């Protein structure tokens, strides 16, 4: 990487697993909601209504891109918040069924630390090992599932080594025991096809800055009838799942980035070998 004081040396950036630059189309899509259409989407006047419509369209577009229902998308302030909403929200919503959850040994800290937080509240957390290639031990996972297990969380693509987990196989095992499956797909969007229906997961987290949207925006997508308990309580924003005035420009940017990423993957898949 060039020295910040040397304007003539080339910039070589290779740390795309940490973050990506904002795509120009993405930046162009969000700018109108910063410069002119800045209304609060909860307001009933024209600017507010316009912002609300943009969020509704963005929610529908993101859901379509990732194989979800548009009324089951919650926009968050980051991928880490989406993971916390999945882990804590499901744990609290389903605690009458049980207080046991399973994660892998290679999860992102937003999963492991959230799980350890729940452990301090009396929940039981089992940690499943991986093999030398970083693949989850499915037999160990199956043995770890108990009658009071409510959630399994296994990331789709590892943020350090890039291992892709066999989420479809994991989903078959987990669902055969009547347990919910969450996947952290932050590192997968824009790199491999990601579709909730095809993966067979119940909840899926994304982080915008991993696929050319700005940092500070993420989302949790989930199946009907799950109803995770909100982390942030207040007014009825995000269909009651996350209080706080929505970040319209970043939500629009996230949706646009997902749309572009999926389209570019489709172009690669349909191109010559």
C-alpha positions as CSV (number, residue, x, y, z in Angstrom):
1,X,0.0,0.0,0.0
2,X,1.3,3.5,-0.8
3,X,2.5,5.9,1.8
4,X,-0.3,8.4,2.5
5,X,2.1,11.3,1.8
6,X,3.3,9.9,-1.5
7,X,0.7,10.8,-4.2
8,X,2.6,9.3,-7.0
9,X,3.1,5.7,-5.9
10,X,0.3,3.2,-6.9
11,X,-2.2,2.0,-4.4
12,X,-2.5,-1.8,-4.2
13,X,-5.4,-2.9,-1.9
14,X,-5.8,-6.6,-1.3
15,X,-7.7,-6.7,2.0
16,X,-11.2,-7.3,0.6
17,X,-12.2,-9.7,3.4
18,X,-11.9,-6.8,5.8
19,X,-13.8,-4.3,3.8
20,X,-14.5,-3.2,0.2
21,X,-14.6,0.2,-1.5
22,X,-18.0,1.7,-2.2
23,X,-19.1,1.0,-5.7
24,X,-19.7,4.1,-7.8
25,X,-23.3,2.9,-8.7
26,X,-23.9,2.3,-5.0
27,X,-22.6,5.8,-4.0
28,X,-24.7,7.4,-6.7
29,X,-27.8,5.6,-5.5
30,X,-27.5,6.8,-1.9
31,X,-26.4,10.4,-2.6
32,X,-29.9,11.8,-3.4
33,X,-31.1,10.7,0.1
34,X,-28.2,12.6,1.7
35,X,-28.4,15.8,-0.4
36,X,-32.1,16.3,-1.1
37,X,-34.5,13.6,-0.1
38,X,-33.4,13.6,3.6
39,X,-36.8,13.1,5.2
40,X,-37.5,11.0,8.2
41,X,-39.2,7.8,6.8
42,X,-41.6,7.9,9.8
43,X,-42.9,11.4,8.9
44,X,-46.1,11.8,7.0
45,X,-45.1,14.7,4.8
46,X,-43.8,14.4,1.2
47,X,-40.1,14.0,2.1
48,X,-40.8,11.4,4.7
49,X,-43.1,9.5,2.4
50,X,-40.5,9.4,-0.3
51,X,-37.9,8.1,2.1
52,X,-40.3,5.4,3.3
53,X,-41.0,4.3,-0.2
54,X,-37.3,4.0,-0.9
55,X,-36.8,1.8,2.2
56,X,-39.8,-0.4,1.2
57,X,-38.3,-0.8,-2.3
58,X,-34.9,-1.5,-0.9
59,X,-36.3,-4.2,1.4
60,X,-38.1,-5.9,-1.4
61,X,-35.0,-5.7,-3.7
62,X,-32.7,-7.2,-1.0
63,X,-35.2,-9.9,-0.2
64,X,-35.4,-10.8,-3.9
65,X,-31.6,-10.8,-4.3
66,X,-31.1,-13.2,-1.4
67,X,-34.2,-15.4,-1.7
68,X,-36.2,-14.1,1.3
69,X,-39.6,-12.5,1.9
70,X,-39.5,-8.7,1.9
71,X,-41.4,-8.3,5.1
72,X,-38.9,-10.5,6.9
73,X,-35.8,-8.3,6.4
74,X,-34.6,-6.1,9.3
75,X,-32.0,-3.5,8.4
76,X,-29.3,-3.1,11.1
77,X,-26.3,-0.9,11.8
78,X,-23.8,-3.6,11.0
79,X,-23.4,-7.3,10.3
80,X,-22.4,-7.7,13.9
81,X,-25.7,-6.3,15.0
82,X,-27.5,-8.7,12.7
83,X,-25.6,-11.6,14.2
84,X,-26.5,-10.4,17.7
85,X,-30.1,-10.0,16.8
86,X,-30.1,-13.6,15.5
87,X,-28.3,-15.2,18.5
88,X,-29.9,-13.2,21.3
89,X,-33.2,-12.5,19.6
90,X,-33.9,-16.2,18.9
91,X,-32.6,-17.3,22.3
92,X,-34.9,-14.9,24.2
93,X,-37.9,-15.6,21.9
94,X,-37.6,-19.4,22.2
95,X,-36.4,-19.8,25.8
96,X,-39.6,-21.6,26.7
97,X,-38.5,-24.4,24.3
98,X,-35.0,-24.6,25.6
99,X,-31.8,-22.7,26.4
100,X,-29.2,-24.6,24.5
101,X,-27.5,-23.4,21.3
102,X,-24.6,-24.6,19.1
103,X,-21.9,-22.7,17.3
104,X,-18.7,-23.7,15.5
105,X,-15.2,-23.0,16.7
106,X,-14.5,-20.6,13.8
107,X,-17.4,-18.2,14.1
108,X,-16.9,-14.4,13.9
109,X,-16.6,-12.7,17.3
110,X,-20.1,-11.2,17.0
111,X,-21.3,-14.8,17.2
112,X,-19.0,-16.2,19.8
113,X,-19.1,-13.2,22.2
114,X,-22.9,-13.0,21.9
115,X,-23.1,-16.7,22.7
116,X,-20.8,-16.3,25.7
117,X,-23.0,-13.4,26.9
118,X,-26.0,-15.7,26.8
119,X,-24.0,-18.4,28.7
120,X,-23.5,-15.9,31.5
121,X,-27.3,-15.6,31.6
122,X,-27.8,-19.4,32.1
123,X,-27.8,-20.6,28.5
124,X,-25.8,-23.6,27.5
125,X,-23.5,-23.2,24.5
126,X,-21.8,-26.1,22.7
127,X,-18.9,-25.4,20.3
128,X,-18.4,-27.8,17.4
129,X,-14.9,-28.4,16.0
130,X,-13.7,-28.2,12.4
131,X,-11.3,-30.4,10.5
132,X,-7.9,-29.5,9.0
133,X,-9.7,-27.7,6.1
134,X,-11.9,-25.7,8.4
135,X,-15.1,-27.7,7.6
136,X,-17.5,-28.3,10.5
137,X,-17.7,-31.8,11.8
138,X,-21.3,-32.7,10.9
139,X,-21.3,-35.9,13.0
140,X,-20.2,-34.0,16.0
141,X,-22.9,-31.4,15.3
142,X,-25.6,-34.1,15.1
143,X,-24.5,-35.7,18.4
144,X,-24.5,-32.2,20.1
145,X,-28.2,-31.5,19.3
146,X,-30.4,-32.0,22.3
147,X,-34.1,-31.8,23.1
148,X,-33.7,-28.3,24.4
149,X,-31.5,-27.0,21.5
150,X,-33.1,-23.9,19.9
151,X,-30.5,-22.6,17.5
152,X,-27.4,-23.7,15.5
153,X,-25.3,-20.9,14.0
154,X,-22.6,-21.8,11.4
155,X,-21.0,-19.2,9.1
156,X,-21.3,-19.7,5.4
157,X,-17.8,-18.5,4.4
158,X,-15.0,-18.0,6.9
159,X,-13.6,-14.5,7.1
160,X,-10.0,-15.6,7.7
161,X,-9.4,-18.6,5.4
162,X,-12.4,-18.5,3.1
163,X,-13.7,-22.0,3.9
164,X,-17.2,-22.6,2.5
165,X,-19.3,-24.7,4.8
166,X,-21.8,-27.3,3.5
167,X,-24.7,-25.4,4.8
168,X,-27.3,-27.4,2.9
169,X,-26.1,-30.6,4.6
170,X,-26.0,-28.9,7.9
171,X,-29.5,-27.6,7.4
172,X,-30.8,-31.2,6.7
173,X,-29.3,-32.4,10.0
174,X,-30.5,-29.5,12.1
175,X,-34.0,-29.4,10.7
176,X,-34.5,-33.1,11.1
177,X,-34.2,-32.5,14.8
178,X,-36.6,-29.6,14.8
179,X,-33.9,-26.9,15.4
180,X,-33.4,-23.5,13.8
181,X,-30.3,-22.7,11.7
182,X,-28.6,-19.3,11.3
183,X,-25.8,-18.5,9.0
184,X,-23.5,-15.5,9.0
185,X,-23.2,-14.8,5.2
186,X,-21.2,-11.6,5.5
187,X,-18.2,-13.0,3.6
188,X,-20.3,-14.8,1.0
189,X,-22.3,-12.1,-0.7
190,X,-20.8,-11.1,-4.0
191,X,-18.4,-14.0,-4.0
192,X,-20.7,-17.1,-4.2
193,X,-24.4,-17.4,-4.9
194,X,-26.4,-16.8,-1.7
195,X,-30.1,-17.7,-1.6
196,X,-31.9,-18.5,1.7
197,X,-34.3,-20.9,0.1
198,X,-31.5,-22.9,-1.6
199,X,-29.3,-22.9,1.5
200,X,-32.2,-24.0,3.7
201,X,-31.4,-21.6,6.6
202,X,-33.9,-20.0,8.9
203,X,-31.9,-16.8,9.5
204,X,-29.2,-15.1,7.5
205,X,-27.0,-12.1,8.3
206,X,-25.3,-9.7,5.9
207,X,-22.8,-6.8,6.2
208,X,-22.9,-4.2,3.5
209,X,-19.2,-3.1,3.6
210,X,-18.2,-6.7,2.5
211,X,-19.8,-6.3,-0.9
212,X,-19.3,-2.6,-2.0
213,X,-21.8,-0.8,0.3
214,X,-20.5,1.6,3.0
215,X,-19.7,0.4,6.5
216,X,-22.4,0.9,9.1
217,X,-25.2,-1.0,7.4
218,X,-26.3,-4.7,7.6
219,X,-29.4,-6.8,7.7
220,X,-30.9,-9.9,9.2
221,X,-33.2,-12.0,7.0
222,X,-35.4,-14.7,8.6
223,X,-38.3,-17.1,7.9
224,X,-41.9,-16.4,8.7
225,X,-43.1,-17.0,12.3
226,X,-39.7,-16.7,13.9
227,X,-40.2,-13.3,15.5
228,X,-36.8,-12.7,17.2
229,X,-36.9,-10.5,20.3
230,X,-35.6,-7.0,19.4
231,X,-32.3,-5.8,20.9
232,X,-33.3,-2.2,20.6
233,X,-36.7,-1.3,22.0
234,X,-38.7,1.9,21.2
235,X,-41.0,2.9,18.4
236,X,-42.2,0.5,15.8
237,X,-39.4,0.9,13.2
238,X,-38.4,-2.0,11.1
239,X,-41.8,-3.7,11.7
240,X,-41.1,-3.6,15.4
241,X,-37.8,-5.5,15.3
242,X,-35.3,-2.6,15.6
243,X,-36.2,0.8,17.0
244,X,-34.5,3.9,15.7
245,X,-34.9,6.1,12.7
246,X,-33.9,4.2,9.6
247,X,-30.7,5.2,7.8
248,X,-32.3,5.7,4.4
249,X,-29.2,6.4,2.3
250,X,-27.3,3.4,3.6
251,X,-30.3,1.1,3.3
252,X,-30.7,2.1,-0.3
253,X,-26.9,1.6,-0.8
254,X,-27.1,-1.9,0.7
255,X,-29.9,-3.0,-1.5
256,X,-28.1,-1.6,-4.6
257,X,-24.9,-3.3,-3.7
258,X,-26.7,-6.7,-3.3
259,X,-28.5,-6.2,-6.6
260,X,-25.2,-5.4,-8.4
261,X,-23.3,-8.2,-6.7
262,X,-25.9,-10.8,-7.7
263,X,-26.1,-9.6,-11.3
264,X,-22.3,-9.7,-11.6
265,X,-22.2,-13.3,-10.3
266,X,-24.9,-14.2,-12.8
267,X,-22.8,-12.7,-15.6
268,X,-19.8,-14.7,-14.5
269,X,-21.8,-18.0,-14.3
270,X,-23.3,-17.4,-17.7
271,X,-20.0,-16.5,-19.4
272,X,-17.5,-18.7,-21.2
273,X,-15.5,-21.3,-19.2
